Amino acid sequence: MVESFNLVYTPPTDLPSTVTKLEGPGESEVYIVGTAHFSEESNNDVVMTIEKVKPNIVCLELCRNRLHVVKFTEEEVLDEVQNIGFSKVKELLDRSGWYYGLFQLAFLQLSSGLTKQLGMAPGGEFRAAYRKGREMGCSFRLVDRSIQVTLRRAIYSLTPWKQITLGMRLVFSNEKISKEEVESFKGDILQRLIEEIAGEYPNLSRIFVDERDQYLAQKIYDSAEDELDHVGKGEKVRVVAVVGIGHIAGIRKYWAQDVDMESICVIPEQSFNSWLAIKVVKFTLLTGFVYTTYRAALFSWRILQPYYPEWLYPVRLSQQAFGFFWNFWKHRD
């Protein structure tokens, strides 16, 4: 509870045009700020809305796996996204498994490309909301579905072939965009790019957008409802939610409805075709790695063997003997 709650509260009327007001449970007031993830203007809209509304709760379109976005500084996030090193890759593969980790890396690479083009770290609006909310004594709620659940539901919804083609499109995507285009678009540019890339996969739009609209609407509504028990008599609960602007229409559509959260959070069983595709891809990558390592070692051996000490001559002779018998076997017919 912030100190200003003891003052006479006048509902703000001059909020940014990106703000949508909804009536919550128990006459609570919910203000949804629609943002773009790479926009200075969105950051300013978030700060202005929190200052004017003076909310009890600030809801962020994040899950626990993406909480680092608000804990790091702008420079730290920019450096992390632009430089995806071995430790980051290993962390994703350990947490998500190598197959789903690779898909998550592909989406991360798409975000990294935008970051390098624009020179801006993603999630600036969440960091702005976190700083201003802490300054005003607000509490926070993470209201987005786990990225692990979303990704697995998305991948399981595709056939093995479409999984592979989607991965290729994400890896080799080369979208170009400027800061001016981001501001003039007035929307979630990263969400738009993902939808364009995945345009031929209707299930992805349902899982990445529609299901998350339902989840966000329910979690924001529940946050306002839970806060009713923690305010004094005669005080209204006020909530500010910071979400991508592409979710606004869906949140309004599903607002105050009874969303079946279990059905949109369950991870479906893996089909045999998907299981087989994962094994084939894994075998192919492993075989490619082993073959590449062998060729690199063989090339190094041929270049450096004149300089090896005498005690390695038996190894040279063994290699030559193996080569002789291998050629004999290949041409035995």
Secondary structure, DSSP 8 states (H G I E B T S, - for coil): --GGGGS-----S---TTEEEEE-GGG-EEEEEEE-TT-HHHHHHHHHHHHHH--SEEEES--GGGTHHHHS-HHHHHHHHH---HHHHHHHHHHH-HHHHHHHHHHHHHHHHHHHHHT--TTHHHHHHHHHHHHTT-EEEE-S--HHHHHHHHHHTS-HHHHHHHHHHHHT------HHHHHHHTS-HHHHHHHHHTTT-HHHHIIIIIHHHHHHHHHHHHHHHHHGGGS-TT---EEEEEEEGGGHHHHHHHTTS---TTTTT------HHHHHHHHHHHHHHHHHHHHHHHHHHHHHHHHHGGGS-GGGHHHHHHHHHHHHHHHHHHT--
